[in-house]
Structures are given as C-alpha cells and as structure tokens.
Amino acid sequence: MNYFDKIKDFKVLFVGDGITDDYRYVKSRGKSTKTNTLSVEYLKRKEVFHGGVWAAAAHLKDLCATVDVMTGDTVMRNIYYVDEVYTSKMLNVHEAHDAPSTIINYDIGSYDLVIVTDFGHGTMTKELIERVSKEARFLAVNAQTNSMNYGFNMITKYRRADLVVIDELEARLAAHDRDASIEDVILALGYRNIIVTMGANGAIGFDGAFERQAAKTDMVRDTMGAGDAFLSVVSPFAAAGSSMKDLVRIGNAAGAIKAGIIGHRSRVTKQALEDALG
C-alpha cells in the first residue's frame, strides 16, 4: 500500500485564526544619525499571503480528499518589513480587521479529523473550544505563543486533545517550568499524544514512550509557518494510527520543506514529502 493511501480519503476541518502576512521588502540604511532608530529604504515591492489557518490548511490539499476551513470574524494582518538580501524580518506590525466573508458554521462531527490552529487572536473562544472538544472525532491542537498573546494562550486551555503539537517555549510556558528537561515538561503537561518541536534540534514525541529525532535540514530560508506545517501534515497520520516514530519523522520532513519556502509562496506537497521521506 502506498504510504499516503491511509489518509487520502480523509475529510479534514481546520478551525482557527485567519491571518494575512504582508511582506514589504526593504534595504537597510543603518541607524538614524539623530535617534536610536533603524533606518530602511522601502523598495516598493511586497508579497501578500494568506497565512494562519488558511496556510496551515493548504498543506493538506493534495494529501486528503476534503479540506475545509472554519475561522472567526476577525483577521489579523501582520505587516513584515523584510531585508531583501537575507529575507530576515526587521519589524512586524499587527492590525486587526473584520473578516471579508461570511463565516460558515460547519458540522464538526462529520469530519474524520479536526485541526485547531489557535494563534490567540480571538477565534478560539471558550464556547468554540468546548464545541470542538465535544464534537470532534479526532482533535489535533496547537496553541501558539506570539508577541500578541505572550503568556495568555496556553495549550492547557484544551483539556481534550488527541494530538498536541507545540514548540518548546509553548510547552515550558504551559508547564510553568523554564529549567527542567523537556521530557519532564512533557510529562507535567499530561497529554497522551504530544510532540514538541525544537527548531534546529528537531522534535520529541511522547505516546507513553519518548521518541526524539534530529531536524531534517540546515537550509532555512524562512521559519514562519514551519510548526504549522508540522501540525497539519502529521495530524491525519496520527488519526490513522501511525506510530510516534513515524509521526516525528513525517513532521520533521514537513517542517523542513516549509522552512525552505519564503512566506507562503508555496506549500508542502505530496511529492515534496515523498522525496524528503525517501
């Protein structure tokens, strides 16, 4: 059987925050001569991407039969001023806007898998968290820590999650533990299936036993969305019963592929995954 056959007929619903990522390219001109201000020249070139839950959902478009997105009535616009040469982000400006389209209220229980991408921008209310927790057949969750929600958007909001994927900072904040081993942090959180991503140090999963694997790449162009790609791609395999060893391997491959993509110019594809997994 083909490696991807067991998820190809899946019906998947993504629930979470809609984000627009606006990359505005600049050239550094150093520091202002009169103030401690970074000086840049805007090059009048930009790229605007559908980010957040929309970008996360895109990674499953050619892996699963049905991929739908349910989001809230607010879209966060992230404006990044990006160095043109190194594509490094120099400044980020956040703006909240009303969503441009009508919200569709999906039948959560009709999906094989529900993936929550909680960026802390307001979509995942207590009521919606309770609803997905009650109605989802298989629930995969990420609750992201970022500069707009630091310390207030913990994975512990979700008492039920069949799979949790978070990064090391998110895990340590949720466990209130800066110094313990990551294994002890994972045990303290108490989720039965959890993967903690650690950037260049790879990822560690736990399903009763620990599974640690190294990162798949050292060629990083843009880290934005790599964790979301990890979550998106491993979730259907988790719902299909794959081992934690396979989940960490697949997730590392997905994250590596996304780290090689500027913004959301493209997505993780089946062919790219097949090539990365050998």
C-alpha positions in Angstrom: 0.0 0.0 0.0 1.2 3.5 -0.8 2.5 5.4 2.2 -0.2 8.0 1.8 -3.2 5.8 1.0 -4.4 5.6 4.5 -5.1 9.3 4.7 -6.2 10.1 1.1 -9.9 9.7 1.8 -9.9 11.8 5.0 -12.3 14.7 5.5 -10.5 17.4 7.5 -11.7 20.6 9.1 -9.3 23.3 10.2 -10.5 25.7 12.8 -8.6 28.8 13.9 -7.4 32.3 13.2 -7.3 33.8 9.8 -4.1 35.8 9.2 -2.8 37.9 6.3 1.0 38.0 6.1 2.2 41.1 4.2 6.0 41.0 3.3 7.3 44.5 2.4 10.9 44.4 1.2 13.4 47.0 2.3 17.1 47.8 2.2 18.9 48.6 5.4 20.3 52.1 5.7 21.8 51.6 9.1 20.9 53.6 12.2 19.4 57.0 12.2 22.0 59.7 12.9 19.8 61.5 15.4 17.9 58.8 17.2 18.4 55.1 18.1 16.1 54.2 15.1 16.7 51.6 12.5 16.7 53.2 9.0 15.4 51.3 6.0 14.5 52.2 2.4 11.2 50.7 1.2 11.9 49.1 -2.2 8.2 49.3 -3.3 7.9 45.5 -3.6 5.7 43.4 -1.5 4.1 40.0 -1.3 0.8 39.3 0.5 0.0 35.8 1.6 -3.0 34.0 3.2 -1.5 32.8 6.5 -2.7 31.4 9.7 -5.3 28.7 9.5 -5.6 29.2 5.7 -1.8 28.5 5.2 -2.0 25.5 7.6 -4.9 24.0 5.6 -3.1 24.4 2.3 -0.5 21.7 3.2 -3.2 19.0 3.1 -4.8 20.0 -0.2 -3.3 17.1 -2.2 -3.0 14.7 0.8 -6.6 14.4 1.9 -9.9 14.3 0.0 -11.7 17.2 1.7 -10.1 20.1 3.5 -12.4 22.9 4.8 -11.6 25.9 7.0 -13.7 27.5 9.7 -12.5 30.8 11.1 -13.8 33.8 13.1 -15.0 37.3 12.3 -11.5 38.9 12.7 -8.5 38.6 10.5 -5.1 39.6 11.9 -2.9 41.4 9.4 0.9 41.0 10.0 3.0 43.5 8.1 6.6 42.4 8.0 9.5 44.7 6.8 11.9 42.2 5.3 15.5 42.6 4.3 15.6 41.9 0.6 19.0 40.3 0.6 18.7 37.9 3.5 14.9 37.8 3.8 15.2 38.4 7.5 12.3 40.2 9.2 13.3 43.6 10.7 9.9 44.8 12.0 6.4 43.4 12.5 3.3 45.5 12.7 -0.1 43.9 13.7 -3.5 45.1 12.6 -6.9 43.5 13.3 -9.5 43.7 10.6 -13.1 42.4 10.1 -13.2 39.2 8.1 -14.2 39.9 4.5 -16.5 36.9 4.1 -19.4 35.2 5.8 -18.5 32.6 8.5 -19.6 29.1 7.7 -20.7 27.0 10.6 -19.5 23.5 9.8 -20.8 20.2 11.1 -17.7 19.4 13.2 -18.7 15.8 14.0 -18.9 14.9 10.3 -15.1 15.2 9.8 -12.6 12.4 10.3 -10.2 15.0 11.8 -10.4 18.5 13.3 -7.2 20.5 13.4 -7.2 23.6 15.6 -4.6 26.4 14.9 -5.0 28.7 17.8 -2.9 31.8 17.3 -4.6 33.6 20.2 -6.3 36.3 18.1 -9.9 35.5 19.3 -11.4 32.9 17.0 -11.0 30.1 19.6 -13.4 31.3 22.2 -14.3 29.3 25.3 -17.5 28.2 23.6 -15.8 27.1 20.4 -13.1 25.2 22.3 -15.8 23.4 24.2 -17.6 22.6 21.0 -14.6 21.2 19.1 -13.6 19.3 22.3 -17.0 17.7 22.5 -17.8 17.1 18.8 -14.5 16.3 17.0 -13.9 12.6 16.3 -10.1 13.2 16.4 -8.8 16.6 17.7 -5.3 17.9 16.9 -4.3 21.2 18.5 -1.7 23.8 18.5 -1.9 26.9 20.8 0.7 29.3 19.6 2.7 31.8 21.7 3.5 35.0 19.9 4.2 38.7 20.8 0.4 39.5 20.8 -0.6 36.8 23.3 2.6 36.0 25.3 1.7 34.1 28.5 -2.0 34.1 27.8 -2.5 31.5 25.1 -1.6 28.2 26.7 -2.3 24.7 25.4 -3.8 23.9 28.8 -7.0 25.7 27.6 -7.6 22.4 25.8 -8.5 19.7 28.3 -9.1 17.2 25.5 -6.7 16.8 22.6 -5.9 13.6 20.8 -2.7 15.1 19.5 -0.9 18.2 20.7 1.9 19.8 18.6 3.7 22.8 20.2 7.2 24.2 20.4 9.5 24.1 23.4 8.7 27.6 24.6 5.0 26.9 24.4 5.5 23.7 26.3 7.6 25.4 29.0 5.2 28.3 29.4 2.3 26.0 29.8 4.1 23.8 32.4 5.5 26.9 34.2 8.9 25.3 34.0 11.9 27.0 32.4 14.7 24.7 33.7 13.5 21.1 33.7 14.3 18.6 31.0 11.9 18.7 28.1 10.9 15.2 28.9 9.8 16.3 32.4 8.0 19.2 30.9 6.1 16.9 28.6 5.1 14.6 31.4 3.9 17.5 33.5 1.6 18.7 30.7 -0.1 15.3 30.8 -1.2 14.8 27.2 -1.3 11.2 26.0 0.0 12.1 22.5 2.2 15.2 22.2 5.0 16.4 20.0 7.3 19.3 21.0 9.2 20.9 18.2 12.6 22.3 18.9 13.7 24.1 15.7 17.3 23.1 14.7 17.2 20.5 17.5 14.5 18.5 15.8 11.4 17.3 17.7 10.5 14.9 20.5 7.2 13.0 20.7 5.5 11.1 23.6 2.8 8.5 23.5 3.8 6.6 26.6 7.4 6.5 25.5 9.7 9.2 24.2 10.8 9.5 20.5 13.4 12.1 19.7 14.7 12.7 16.2 17.0 15.3 14.6 15.9 18.1 12.3 15.8 17.3 8.6 17.5 20.4 7.2 20.1 23.1 7.9 19.0 25.1 4.9 16.5 27.6 6.4 15.1 30.4 4.3 12.0 31.4 6.5 10.9 29.7 9.7 7.4 31.2 9.6 4.8 28.5 9.4 7.1 25.6 9.8 5.4 24.5 13.1 2.0 24.8 11.4 3.2 22.6 8.5 4.4 20.0 11.1 1.0 20.0 12.8 -1.0 19.9 9.6 0.8 17.1 8.0 1.2 14.8 11.0 -2.4 15.1 12.2 -4.1 12.9 9.6 -1.4 10.2 10.1 -2.0 10.4 13.8 -5.7 10.0 13.3 -4.9 7.0 11.1 -3.0 5.3 13.8 0.7 5.9 12.8 3.4 5.3 15.4 5.0 8.2 17.2 8.3 7.3 15.5 6.6 7.8 12.1 4.8 11.0 13.2 8.0 12.7 14.3 9.8 11.7 11.1 6.9 12.9 8.9 6.6 16.2 10.9 10.3 16.9 10.7 10.2 16.4 6.9 7.2 18.8 6.6 8.8 21.4 8.8 12.0 21.3 6.8 10.1 21.7 3.5 8.3 24.7 4.8 11.4 26.3 6.2 12.8 26.3 2.7 9.8 28.4 1.4 9.7 32.2 1.7 6.4 33.3 3.3 3.6 31.1 1.9 4.7 31.2 -1.7 4.1 27.5 -1.9 3.1 24.7 0.4 4.1 21.2 1.5 3.1 18.9 -1.3 2.8 15.1 -1.5 5.7 14.9 -4.0 7.9 17.0 -1.7 7.1 14.8 1.2 7.7 11.6 -0.8 11.1 13.0 -1.8 12.0 14.0 1.7 10.9 10.7 3.3 12.6 8.6 0.6 
